[in-house]
């Protein structure tokens, strides 16, 4: 298979986090078409697991689904920030935790048909507690779940956030190895 060729990129909207463009592409068969694309700076997400095998999740309101969701700590990359630094920062800001042991869990691509966002997943262990410092627009609730309990909530459909489900699955698998 051959990739289409980019012909033109038209700016549609620049927001605080995302940039919307319309891409004109030429398919290998010569057909020209337009494709709307949400450009996102990327993000990092952390599965923090303590010595008892518990994971700290945060619950927060998500406007896109108009509901509160349990999620692993996560946030967008700041300009020039590495995924690892973002993961450490978000864990500290959202939970007050820091970790001595970090392991990458690969990436999660939430919506590749419409968005460039790539979320870098990490397992954080050997945790130390501190005071959370959430962003001004974040109101978070924290709760420790057994890793197995959290996975059961994913399987039951009670945790539906994709990065959280995949992060928990990969963390559980990595800890067994």
Number of C-alpha atoms within 10 A of each C-alpha: 4 7 9 16 13 12 12 13 15 11 12 12 11 12 7 5 12 17 16 18 18 16 17 18 19 17 14 12 8 10 9 14 12 13 12 16 20 19 16 16 16 19 24 27 29 33 32 28 25 18 9 8 15 18 25 23 25 20 17 16 15 10 8 6 8 8 10 14 17 21 24 25 26 25 20 20 23 14 8 7 11 13 22 19 13 21 27 21 20 26 28 21 20 24 23 16 21 20 18 9 11 17 15 16 21 12 17 20 15 15 11 12 11 13 17 17 19 18 22 25 29 25 23 24 19 14 15 12 11 12 11 15 15 16 11 6 6 11 12 17 14 16 12 15 16 15 21 15 12 23 20 13 15 19 12 10 11 13 17 15 15 14 24 25 20 18 24 28 18 19 24 18 11 13 10 7 5
